[in-house]
Amino acid sequence: MGEWVWPAYVGVLGGVLLFGVFMVPIVAVQYRMYGRFTWRRFLGAAGLSVYGVALVAYTLLPLPDPTLLQCPPGGSTFQAVPLQFLDDIQRETAGLGITGTLASRATLQVVFNVVLFIPWGVIARQYLSWSMPVSVLTGALASGLIEATQFTGLWGLYGCSYRVADVDDLITNTLGALIGALIAPLVLWFMPQRGELRASRGQSRPVTVWRRWLGMIIDYAALAFFGFAFVVSYRIALLTLGAELPANGDGTSLILMHLVPGFLVFYLPAIVGSGASLGQRAVWLQPQWPAARRRALLRASVTGGLYTALTFLDGLYPSAGFGFLNSLLLLVALVAVPLTRSRGLSGVLTGTLMVDARENARRRVAGSDVQAE
């Protein structure tokens, strides 16, 4: 049973790590799609991550050592006889009783292939809100992709298949997806449906401390992502052109890592539209102030701009204490939110209130209706 248990551990560990990497984008997308945060769909995304990694682990791992892989004379093998597993079970359990037959490896292999794709049907039908045919069809397509990956030796990375591609796996996996889709309403009865959540997407909600903090987290996650992407792209471009890679901490890399992302995350949104940062827009927040664009730029400079400048200076002068000042700034910015009724440090210093963007939109519509009358 060990070979059927260890992929479960890989799925849990790898799924948790994968979910941790994409946790902030998942929350941001959830807010934009549904207008609010829901714990049940958040935990559903975690379960989806674990299942996805476990599915890969069970079907494609472990990868063999290419030097030890012995390819048959005909190359990759494919079992193309439908329901061949019935003959295999009959042959391997000849002379055994019912208990022995049910506990045999051949029987358990078939049962496991069905069980492996039951979560697919459950997730597709009840979490992703796909129809029954689409849930089953996507399960069949996923199984077919797995079998093709096995048959081609990881799409040519190996000289032949390192696992036997089997049409019976496709049949049993599809059956599992069908069973999962049928029982999905019973298994995930507590899961809010996408259509129901989208129906209340436009409803304004209170500006809470947690919502303000979440917007800040999204901002700084976007800042880190853009910085990493720009620096990696810059170094790949240098390698492509045959240029020598600069040492860590060079001026161009620091600008791409800190200043350019800071402009994109904090300053560009401040001069476009509502003036809200990327994170604030993600959670439907919007600053409200007297009509003056310079206040938007000032608010962007108080925390986001100052944070960007301090990280840039810390990269130039690592021992000058700018890193400590940055940590202190973040601490003050976080603590200020609950102490200022969710206005935050930048809001207090610039005379800004933070409101729900949907409420502002409704007021504008109501005002235009009054003027039209």
N, C-alpha and C positions, 0 to 999 in steps of 0.2 A: 504493500500500500504506500510505501515511501515515495515512489515515483508519482503518485497521484496527490500527495499531500504537500510536498515542498513548493509546487507552483502556487498553492494557496497563500503560503507565507510571502512569496515573491509578489503576488497580487496585492496583498494588504500593505506591505512595506512600500512597494513601488507606487501603488495607487495613492497612498497618503502623501508621498513625496510629490507625485504629479499634481495632486489636488492643491498642495501647498504652493507650488509654483504658479498655478493659474487661479488661486483663490481670489485675489483682488480683481482680476478681469472678470471672473465669474460673478462676483457681487455687483460690479459695475454694469455688466450686461443685464443682470437680473433687475436692477433698478431701472434701467432704461426701457426694458421690455414690459415690466409690470408696474412700474411707478412706485414700487416699495420693495422692502426686503422680506423674504419669507424663509424661516428656518427650515421648513420641511423640504422645500425645493433646493435649498443650500445643501442640506444633508443628502438629498437625492443626487446632487452633482458629485458629492464625495463617493457615494456608492457606485455611481457610473464610472468614476476614475478607477476604483478598485477592481470592478468587473472588467474594464477594458484591459488593464495590465494583466490580470489573471488570465484572460482569454488568450493573450499573446504568449504568456508563460506556458500555458497548458498545450498550446498547439504548435509553437515554434521553438521553444526552449527545451533542453539545453542545446546550444549550437556545438556541433562536433569540431574537433581539431581537423583542419583541412588536410594535414599531412597523414592523418590516420583514417580518413574516409576512404573506403574501398568501393569504387563504383562497379556495378555489374557490367558484363560485356555489352549489353544492350542499352546502357545508360540508365536514365530514370525509369522507375517502374510506376505503373498506374493500375489499380484494381478497378476494372470497368464493368464488372458484373453486378447488377443491382441485386440486393438482398443476399449477397454471398455470405453475410454474417450468419444466416440461418444454417447453412451447411457447416460453417465453422463451429457453431455452437453444438450442432448434432455430432460432429466428429470428435470434438474435444471433451464432450460430456458423455460419451457412450459408456453405458454401464453405471452411471451415477444416478442417484435418486434425485428427487425434486430439490432438496436442500443443496446437494452438491452441484446441480445444474445452475441454480440461481446464484450460487457463490463462486462459480467458475470465472476465470479471467475473461473468457470470450463473452459471457453474458454481461458481466460488469462493464466491459468495454463499451458495449452497445448502450447500456443504460446510462453510462457516464456521458457518452456523446449526445444523448437526448437531454440530460440534465444540464449539460454545459451551456446550451442555448435557450433554456427556459428563461433565465434572466434577461436575455436579449428581447424576447417577446414581451415580458413584463415592462421593461424600461421603455421600449419603443411605443407600446400601446398606452401606458398610463402616465409615464413621465414626459415623454416627448409628444404625446397626444396624436400619434400616427394612427391611421385606420388599420383595421385588421389585415387587409391584403398587403398594405405597405409594410407593416410590422413583420409579416411572414416573408415577404419578398426580400426585404433587406437582410433578414437572417440568412436566407438562401444565398444571397449575393456575398455576404460576409464569409459564409462557409466556403463558397466557391473560390473566393480570393485566397483564403487560407490554404485550400487544397492546391491551387495554382502556385502559391508561394512554396509549398512543400515540393511539388513536382518539379519545379524549375530550379531547385537548389538555391532558394532565396534569390530568385531572379538572376541566376548566373554567377553568384558569388562562390558557389560550390560547383564542382564538375558534374554533379548529378544530384538527385534528390537524397536527402539524408533521413527522410521519413517517407513511408509509402503513402502516396496519394490514393484516396479510396472514395469511390462514388457512394458507398454506403455511409461514409461520414457525412456527405452532403445530404443524404436522405434523412439520417437520424438527427442531424443538426437542425434541419428545416422542421422536422417534427417537433423538436424541442421549442423552437421559436413559435410554432403554432400553439402548442400547449401553454406557453408563457403568455401569449396574446389573449388566449381564452380566459385564463385565470387572473389576468392583470387587475381587473376591477376589484377582485377579492383580496389580492395581495397588497396592492397599494391604494386601498380605499381611502386612506387619509391624505393622499397627495393632492394638493390644489391643482386644478387643471389650468392649462395655459390660457384657454379661452376665457375662463372666469376671471383670471387675474388681469388679462388685457382689458376686460370690460370696465374695470375700475382704475385703469392706468391714469386717466386724466383727473382723478380726484386729488385735491391738494391735501397735504398732511402736515402735522406740526414739525417745526424745525427743532429737532432734538439735539442733545449733545452728541449722541452716538452717530447721528447722521452727519453732523459737522466734522467729527473725527474721521468718519469714513471718507468724506470728500477730501480731507487732507491726506489720508493714506493713499488714495487713488492718485492724487497729484504727485506725491513723492515716488510712488511706484512708477508712474509714467516718466518722471524725470530720470530715474535710474534706467528704465528700459531704453529710452531714447539715447541716453548717453552711451550705454553699452552697444546699441545697434550702430551708432555713428562711428564709434572708435573701431569696432570690428570691421565695418565697411571700409573705413579709411585704410586700415592695415591690409585688408584683402586687396584693395586697389593698388597699394604700394607693391605687394607681392606680384600682382598681375603684370605691373609695369616693369618688374625686375629691379625696383629700387630697394635700398637697404632700409630695414625697419628701424625707426628711431628708438632711443632708449625710453624706458618708462618715465612718464612725467614730462614729456616734451610739450612745448607750448601748443602746438596744433591739437594734440590729443586732449589736452586739458580744456581747450576751447570747445572741442566737439563733445567732450564728456560733460561739461558743466554749463557753459554760457549759452550755447545753441539750444540745448534742451530747456534751459531756464526761460529763454525767450519764447519758445514754442508752448510751454506749459503755463507760464504766468503772464507774460507781457502781451503776446499776440491775442489771447482770449480777452485781455483787459480792454483792447481797443476795437474788438469785433463783437457786435451784438450786445448782449446783456452785460458784458464785463465779467462774467463768472469764469472761474478757472475751469480746466478740464474736469477735475474731480468734482467740483460743485455742479457742473452741468450734468455729470453722470448721475448724481443723486437728486436732480431737480431742484437745486438751490440757485438763488439769484441775489446779488447785492442790490440794495435799494438806497439811493442817495439823491441829493439835489443835483439837477442836471449840470454836470461838470465832468468832462472826460478826464481831466487831470486827476480827479479823485480816484478814478479807476486805476490809473498808472501808479498813483501813490499807494493805494491799497495793495497792488501787486508787488510793490517794492518793500513793504513793511516786513513781510515774512518770506514769501517766495523769492523775491529778488535778493533780499539780504542773505537768505540761505544759499542761493546760487553763487553769490559773490564770495561768501565765506568758504564754500567748498572749493571754488576755483583758487582762492588764495592759499587754502590749506594744501592743495596740490603743488603750488609753486613753492611754498615755504612750510614744509611739514612740521618743523619744530617751533613755529612761531606762535602756537596756541590757537590758531583759527579753528581747529577741530573742536576744541573745548567750547569756544564761543558758539559754534554751530549747534553742539549738543544742548547748550544752555538755551539757545533760541528756540529749539524744538520743544524743550520742556516747558518754557514759558508759554509758547503758542498753544500747546495742548492743555495746560492748566487754565489758561485764560478762557477757554470755551465755556466750561461750566460756571465760571465765576462772572461771566458777562452776559448771561442769558443767551448763549450761543452766538453772540456777535463776534467773539474772537478778538485777538490782539489787533489785527489790521482793521477790524470794524470799529473798535473803540477809538483808535488813533485817527481814523479818517471820517468819523461820523456816519458810519455805514450800518444799515440793518441787513439781516439775512432773511429772505422770505422764500416761500415755495414758488418756483417759477410758474407753476400752473395757475396759482391764484392771481399772479400778476397778469397772466394772459387772459384770464376771465374778466379781470377788471378793465383791461383795454377793450375787450370785445363789448362789455357792457357800456363803456363810455362811448364807443363808436355808435352803438345802437341808440343811445340817448340823443347824440348829436344828429343822427339821421332823422329822428322823430321831430 
